[in-house]
Each structure stands twice: as C-alpha cells, then as structure tokens.
C-alpha cells in the first residue's frame, strides 16, 4: 500500500514537471554551465593549493563535490514547504491530511520526486566532471552512500520545520533563509572551512553541511572508509536523531493548530 502511494506521488509530480518541458530540461542543462563556471574559476588557482591538500590539492574537484551535494540542502529546505504551499493553493491539502497515512509518510512522499530529481543532478555533476573535465575519483561507495543518507535526514529535519511554519503562517518563513545563508557562508561549499576565522569555524562545526561535505569529499575523492570519518558521520547521526523527530512533532502540531484555527486550506 505504501509503495502504491509513493508511486502515486512520484507519478503526479513527474507528470507536472514534464508538462513544463522547457523548464525541466533547462534545469538539467544548467548543471553543465554551473560546472563550467567553476572550472574556469579553478584555472586561477592552479592544481596544488596547500589548504586543499587533504582533498587532492585541486580546487575544481573540491568545488564540484560541494556544489553537487549541496543540491540536497536546497531541496530539503525548499521542497517540503513548497509542497505544502502548492497543496494549499490547489485546495488539496485537506483531503491529503485527512487520509489514514501517517504524517511522516505524507511528508516524505510529497518530496520524493524532488529528492530523486536532485539525485539525477548529482549524478550529472559527477559524470560531467569525470568525463569532460578529468576529475579523478577514488570512491568508497559504502561511505558515500551513508553520507548521502545522513545528508538527506539532516537537511530534511530543517526543511520540515520550515514546512511547519508555512502550515501555520503561510508566508515569511525565516528558517530557510537563516539556515541556507549560514550553510552557504560557513558550510564549506565552495571554499574550505579552514579559511574562516576561528570564531566562525566554531559555528561551522555545528552545521550539518560542514560534516556532510567533509565526509563526502573524503569518501569520493580520497576513498576514505567510515572508520576514518567517525567524527563526521557521528555528528550527523546525533543531529538526525534529535532534529528529525523534533521536526515531525512540530509539523504534526502545526497541522493540528491549522485545523483548530480553520486555516488549513487558507493561503
């Protein structure tokens, strides 16, 4: 039954995205131009940058992993709240929430397509980087998969909190802006965290993006095993265990408040 529901959500969102064919393929084409931008930028730095020595010394491969896997951050932060907003505008949110499907499952299914489409983006980033720009990978697939899973669970918790805010207040979500700004500035997406002042490095340590990208870079570029990356995945496990249940609880509370106030279908 759950598989059928998941496939329904996937089919619905895929057909909706495909109905805007130009935008659909434009997003995929944008991956190449994004990579090209950072490739040209990397020509300014050479191939043996001291701060990037742990990652192989090459800026392009460092940035490629950063922009590829930070895709999940954007999706996690935006997809849950945008799905809620879309259902409110279409007037279908009430009929969805009165079903017997548990709220956590509904949250997951409503964003399943976005995560799968983002995975396609990540694969394209990696393939283009390898076959067109000569990026050398030493992938530890088990470690990379675990970090991918932890990236989704960590980022999703903040995205669900954002969706909770949208459920109650409809507009003006502050969580996405604050979290995305901090992660873009301090998370080590396009430059290593070590270039930051010590005070900002301490803040960066508490951001999941910092640990996701550090673990993913070492697993994909240097072939590190999970045993060698305990601090990174350990932080993400704790973050997910605390924040994911909390976010689901807050979303459930937001739904109950919207029902009580009679604002569930308002937008």
Secondary structure by P-SEA (a helix, b strand, c coil): caaaaaaaaaaaaaaaaaaaaaaaaaaaaaaaaaaaaaaaaaccccccccccccccccaaaaaaaaaaaaaaaaaaacaaaaaaaaaaaacaaaaaaaccccaaaaaaaaaaaaaaaaaaaaaaaaaaaacccccccccaaaaaaaaaaaaaaaaaaaaaaaaaaaaccccccaaaaaaaaaaacccccccccccccaaaaaaaaacaaaaaaaaaaaaacccccccccaaaaaaaaaaaaccaaaaaaaaaaaaaaaaaacccccc
